[in-house]
């Protein structure tokens, strides 16, 4: 994106736009001339919004208004093409703040899956940091590559089809490690060897039985400040007749485990 277009907040070809019709009809689209977006509210030609500013209000061929919005990081996560379950934004934000990563950081992710977290990590370490993401299944990696390329962060990610429970990591001296596999405790001894001293390793698991094994492995491999958390999200409905919680919320998704590595246990980096 050139500077003048960025300053003017204009939508360009290949940009990602959240086309919002209402709460139930919102679509993350890559702007391509001549392609149509169709819904029960009507059709719109994506090329017609090129050169329009974000926030632009248009109309479908049926006369229904739509809004061109800048996608949030949560939108990018939740609207990836999924081949696996993903880490939810409510958990991702907490985990990121429990580490010290930022632009220039080098981060390992174990369990690429659909690439939703990979995308967020790449955005955080850009422009000159790197995410090294591992998965055992090539088909997951190929789908994740497409999702991350679409979001514009492919240059900040290296992919490895590699089982780190059986083999060693290929990096050393990284700033954080994120683990999303069914048995995190099998990864922790090897992860401890490549993580910088004082830095952070986090993992998440859906079942509490997994957490006990993970915490035991952390304690046995030179980690302190071990904390286990669960985050529950409840949206509020604001209406003229009153304000109350929505009937359904995003309740249990995972138990989040955070920790920091100390030196002196044979894992000095």
BAKE-694080 format. One record per residue (C-alpha): chain; residue number from 1; z, y, x; residue in three letters. Coordinates in steps of 0.25 Angstrom, whole numbers, m for minus. Example, Ala and Ser with C-alpha at 12.3 -4.5 7.8 and 13.67 -1.06 7.14 Angstrom:
["A", 1, [31, m18, 49], "ALA"]
["A", 2, [29, m4, 55], "SER"]
end
This chain:
["A", 1, [0, 0, 0], "UNK"]
["A", 2, [m4, 13, 6], "UNK"]
["A", 3, [6, 25, 7], "UNK"]
["A", 4, [m1, 34, m4], "UNK"]
["A", 5, [m1, 23, m14], "UNK"]
["A", 6, [13, 19, m11], "UNK"]
["A", 7, [18, 34, m13], "UNK"]
["A", 8, [10, 35, m26], "UNK"]
["A", 9, [16, 22, m31], "UNK"]
["A", 10, [2, 17, m35], "UNK"]
["A", 11, [m2, 2, m38], "UNK"]
["A", 12, [m12, m4, m29], "UNK"]
["A", 13, [m21, m16, m29], "UNK"]
["A", 14, [m13, m28, m26], "UNK"]
["A", 15, [0, m21, m29], "UNK"]
["A", 16, [11, m29, m37], "UNK"]
["A", 17, [14, m22, m50], "UNK"]
["A", 18, [24, m26, m61], "UNK"]
["A", 19, [17, m24, m74], "UNK"]
["A", 20, [27, m22, m84], "UNK"]
["A", 21, [25, m23, m99], "UNK"]
["A", 22, [39, m27, m104], "UNK"]
["A", 23, [51, m35, m99], "UNK"]
["A", 24, [44, m48, m102], "UNK"]
["A", 25, [30, m44, m97], "UNK"]
["A", 26, [30, m40, m83], "UNK"]
["A", 27, [20, m45, m72], "UNK"]
["A", 28, [20, m43, m57], "UNK"]
["A", 29, [5, m42, m54], "UNK"]
["A", 30, [m3, m39, m42], "UNK"]
["A", 31, [m13, m28, m45], "UNK"]
["A", 32, [m27, m33, m44], "UNK"]
["A", 33, [m39, m26, m50], "UNK"]
["A", 34, [m46, m32, m62], "UNK"]
["A", 35, [m35, m42, m65], "UNK"]
["A", 36, [m28, m42, m78], "UNK"]
["A", 37, [m14, m44, m82], "UNK"]
["A", 38, [m13, m50, m96], "UNK"]
["A", 39, [m1, m51, m105], "UNK"]
["A", 40, [2, m51, m120], "UNK"]
["A", 41, [3, m36, m119], "UNK"]
["A", 42, [m11, m35, m114], "UNK"]
["A", 43, [m20, m34, m101], "UNK"]
["A", 44, [m20, m25, m90], "UNK"]
["A", 45, [m29, m24, m78], "UNK"]
["A", 46, [m21, m24, m65], "UNK"]
["A", 47, [m31, m15, m58], "UNK"]
["A", 48, [m29, m4, m68], "UNK"]
["A", 49, [m15, m1, m62], "UNK"]
["A", 50, [m21, 1, m48], "UNK"]
["A", 51, [m18, 15, m43], "UNK"]
["A", 52, [m7, 17, m54], "UNK"]
["A", 53, [7, 20, m50], "UNK"]
["A", 54, [18, 10, m52], "UNK"]
["A", 55, [25, 13, m65], "UNK"]
["A", 56, [11, 15, m72], "UNK"]
["A", 57, [11, 12, m87], "UNK"]
["A", 58, [m2, 6, m92], "UNK"]
["A", 59, [m7, m2, m104], "UNK"]
["A", 60, [m13, m15, m107], "UNK"]
["A", 61, [m25, m17, m115], "UNK"]
["A", 62, [m16, m19, m127], "UNK"]
["A", 63, [m10, m6, m125], "UNK"]
["A", 64, [4, m11, m120], "UNK"]
["A", 65, [10, m3, m108], "UNK"]
["A", 66, [13, m9, m95], "UNK"]
["A", 67, [20, m4, m83], "UNK"]
["A", 68, [16, m5, m68], "UNK"]
["A", 69, [29, m7, m60], "UNK"]
["A", 70, [33, m9, m46], "UNK"]
["A", 71, [38, m24, m44], "UNK"]
["A", 72, [52, m25, m40], "UNK"]
["A", 73, [56, m35, m29], "UNK"]
["A", 74, [62, m44, m40], "UNK"]
["A", 75, [49, m43, m48], "UNK"]
["A", 76, [42, m49, m35], "UNK"]
["A", 77, [52, m60, m34], "UNK"]
["A", 78, [52, m64, m49], "UNK"]
["A", 79, [37, m64, m51], "UNK"]
["A", 80, [33, m72, m39], "UNK"]
["A", 81, [25, m85, m42], "UNK"]
["A", 82, [36, m95, m42], "UNK"]
["A", 83, [35, m110, m38], "UNK"]
["A", 84, [51, m110, m36], "UNK"]
["A", 85, [63, m103, m42], "UNK"]
["A", 86, [66, m90, m35], "UNK"]
["A", 87, [78, m82, m30], "UNK"]
["A", 88, [81, m71, m41], "UNK"]
["A", 89, [81, m56, m38], "UNK"]
["A", 90, [96, m56, m42], "UNK"]
["A", 91, [99, m66, m31], "UNK"]
["A", 92, [89, m61, m21], "UNK"]
["A", 93, [94, m46, m21], "UNK"]
["A", 94, [108, m51, m18], "UNK"]
["A", 95, [104, m61, m7], "UNK"]
["A", 96, [96, m50, 0], "UNK"]
["A", 97, [108, m40, 0], "UNK"]
["A", 98, [116, m51, 6], "UNK"]
["A", 99, [107, m52, 19], "UNK"]
["A", 100, [103, m41, 28], "UNK"]
["A", 101, [88, m42, 28], "UNK"]
["A", 102, [79, m30, 27], "UNK"]
["A", 103, [66, m25, 33], "UNK"]
["A", 104, [63, m33, 46], "UNK"]
["A", 105, [72, m45, 43], "UNK"]
["A", 106, [68, m59, 46], "UNK"]
["A", 107, [72, m68, 35], "UNK"]
["A", 108, [71, m83, 32], "UNK"]
["A", 109, [70, m89, 18], "UNK"]
["A", 110, [71, m104, 15], "UNK"]
["A", 111, [64, m108, 2], "UNK"]
["A", 112, [52, m99, 0], "UNK"]
["A", 113, [50, m104, m14], "UNK"]
["A", 114, [41, m94, m22], "UNK"]
["A", 115, [44, m83, m12], "UNK"]
["A", 116, [52, m73, m21], "UNK"]
["A", 117, [63, m72, m11], "UNK"]
["A", 118, [53, m72, 1], "UNK"]
["A", 119, [46, m60, m6], "UNK"]
["A", 120, [59, m52, m7], "UNK"]
["A", 121, [64, m56, 7], "UNK"]
["A", 122, [50, m51, 13], "UNK"]
["A", 123, [51, m38, 5], "UNK"]
["A", 124, [65, m36, 11], "UNK"]
["A", 125, [61, m39, 26], "UNK"]
["A", 126, [48, m31, 25], "UNK"]
["A", 127, [40, m25, 32], "UNK"]
["A", 128, [43, m32, 45], "UNK"]
["A", 129, [53, m43, 42], "UNK"]
["A", 130, [50, m57, 39], "UNK"]
["A", 131, [54, m68, 29], "UNK"]
["A", 132, [52, m83, 34], "UNK"]
["A", 133, [52, m91, 22], "UNK"]
["A", 134, [53, m107, 22], "UNK"]
["A", 135, [49, m117, 11], "UNK"]
["A", 136, [46, m132, 11], "UNK"]
["A", 137, [35, m131, 1], "UNK"]
["A", 138, [22, m125, 5], "UNK"]
["A", 139, [18, m122, m10], "UNK"]
["A", 140, [30, m113, m11], "UNK"]
["A", 141, [26, m105, 1], "UNK"]
["A", 142, [12, m103, m4], "UNK"]
["A", 143, [17, m98, m17], "UNK"]
["A", 144, [27, m89, m10], "UNK"]
["A", 145, [17, m83, m1], "UNK"]
["A", 146, [8, m79, m12], "UNK"]
["A", 147, [20, m72, m19], "UNK"]
["A", 148, [24, m65, m7], "UNK"]
["A", 149, [10, m61, m3], "UNK"]
["A", 150, [9, m55, m17], "UNK"]
["A", 151, [21, m46, m15], "UNK"]
["A", 152, [16, m41, m1], "UNK"]
["A", 153, [26, m47, 8], "UNK"]
["A", 154, [19, m59, 14], "UNK"]
["A", 155, [19, m53, 28], "UNK"]
["A", 156, [34, m53, 28], "UNK"]
["A", 157, [35, m68, 26], "UNK"]
["A", 158, [33, m81, 34], "UNK"]
["A", 159, [32, m94, 26], "UNK"]
["A", 160, [37, m108, 32], "UNK"]
["A", 161, [34, m121, 25], "UNK"]
["A", 162, [46, m127, 32], "UNK"]
["A", 163, [59, m135, 28], "UNK"]
["A", 164, [70, m128, 35], "UNK"]
["A", 165, [80, m139, 30], "UNK"]
["A", 166, [72, m148, 40], "UNK"]
["A", 167, [67, m139, 50], "UNK"]
["A", 168, [71, m126, 57], "UNK"]
["A", 169, [68, m112, 54], "UNK"]
["A", 170, [57, m106, 62], "UNK"]
["A", 171, [64, m92, 63], "UNK"]
["A", 172, [77, m87, 70], "UNK"]
["A", 173, [85, m75, 70], "UNK"]
["A", 174, [82, m71, 55], "UNK"]
["A", 175, [90, m61, 47], "UNK"]
["A", 176, [93, m69, 34], "UNK"]
["A", 177, [90, m83, 28], "UNK"]
["A", 178, [88, m85, 13], "UNK"]
["A", 179, [89, m100, 8], "UNK"]
["A", 180, [83, m104, m5], "UNK"]
["A", 181, [83, m120, m5], "UNK"]
["A", 182, [91, m130, m12], "UNK"]
["A", 183, [99, m134, 0], "UNK"]
["A", 184, [102, m121, 8], "UNK"]
["A", 185, [113, m129, 16], "UNK"]
["A", 186, [102, m137, 23], "UNK"]
["A", 187, [95, m124, 28], "UNK"]
["A", 188, [108, m116, 33], "UNK"]
["A", 189, [110, m123, 47], "UNK"]
["A", 190, [96, m120, 51], "UNK"]
["A", 191, [96, m106, 45], "UNK"]
["A", 192, [109, m103, 52], "UNK"]
["A", 193, [101, m105, 65], "UNK"]
["A", 194, [91, m94, 63], "UNK"]
["A", 195, [99, m83, 55], "UNK"]
["A", 196, [104, m72, 63], "UNK"]
["A", 197, [119, m71, 65], "UNK"]
["A", 198, [126, m62, 55], "UNK"]
["A", 199, [114, m63, 45], "UNK"]
["A", 200, [113, m69, 31], "UNK"]
["A", 201, [109, m82, 25], "UNK"]
["A", 202, [108, m83, 10], "UNK"]
["A", 203, [104, m94, 0], "UNK"]
["A", 204, [105, m97, m15], "UNK"]
["A", 205, [106, m110, m23], "UNK"]
["A", 206, [106, m113, m38], "UNK"]
["A", 207, [118, m123, m37], "UNK"]
["A", 208, [132, m121, m33], "UNK"]
["A", 209, [132, m135, m26], "UNK"]
["A", 210, [121, m129, m16], "UNK"]
["A", 211, [130, m117, m13], "UNK"]
["A", 212, [142, m126, m7], "UNK"]
["A", 213, [133, m133, 2], "UNK"]
["A", 214, [126, m120, 7], "UNK"]
["A", 215, [139, m113, 9], "UNK"]
["A", 216, [144, m125, 17], "UNK"]
["A", 217, [132, m124, 26], "UNK"]
["A", 218, [133, m109, 28], "UNK"]
["A", 219, [148, m111, 32], "UNK"]
["A", 220, [144, m122, 42], "UNK"]
["A", 221, [133, m114, 49], "UNK"]
["A", 222, [139, m101, 53], "UNK"]
["A", 223, [138, m92, 40], "UNK"]
["A", 224, [149, m83, 34], "UNK"]
["A", 225, [150, m73, 22], "UNK"]
["A", 226, [145, m85, 14], "UNK"]
["A", 227, [144, m80, m1], "UNK"]
["A", 228, [139, m87, m13], "UNK"]
["A", 229, [135, m78, m25], "UNK"]
["A", 230, [128, m79, m39], "UNK"]
["A", 231, [121, m67, m45], "UNK"]
["A", 232, [120, m66, m60], "UNK"]
["A", 233, [110, m56, m66], "UNK"]
["A", 234, [112, m50, m81], "UNK"]
["A", 235, [102, m40, m86], "UNK"]
["A", 236, [107, m30, m96], "UNK"]
["A", 237, [99, m27, m109], "UNK"]
["A", 238, [99, m12, m112], "UNK"]
["A", 239, [95, m9, m127], "UNK"]
["A", 240, [98, 2, m137], "UNK"]
["A", 241, [107, m7, m145], "UNK"]
["A", 242, [115, m10, m133], "UNK"]
["A", 243, [116, m16, m118], "UNK"]
["A", 244, [120, m30, m115], "UNK"]
["A", 245, [116, m41, m106], "UNK"]
["A", 246, [103, m49, m107], "UNK"]
["A", 247, [106, m63, m113], "UNK"]
["A", 248, [100, m70, m101], "UNK"]
["A", 249, [102, m66, m86], "UNK"]
["A", 250, [98, m72, m73], "UNK"]
["A", 251, [111, m79, m71], "UNK"]
["A", 252, [113, m91, m60], "UNK"]
["A", 253, [101, m92, m51], "UNK"]
["A", 254, [108, m96, m38], "UNK"]
["A", 255, [120, m95, m29], "UNK"]
["A", 256, [118, m86, m18], "UNK"]
["A", 257, [124, m89, m4], "UNK"]
["A", 258, [125, m78, 7], "UNK"]
["A", 259, [130, m80, 21], "UNK"]
["A", 260, [129, m74, 35], "UNK"]
["A", 261, [128, m81, 48], "UNK"]
["A", 262, [138, m80, 60], "UNK"]
["A", 263, [136, m84, 74], "UNK"]
["A", 264, [144, m94, 82], "UNK"]
["A", 265, [140, m107, 75], "UNK"]
["A", 266, [128, m110, 84], "UNK"]
["A", 267, [118, m102, 76], "UNK"]
["A", 268, [118, m89, 84], "UNK"]
["A", 269, [106, m80, 82], "UNK"]
end
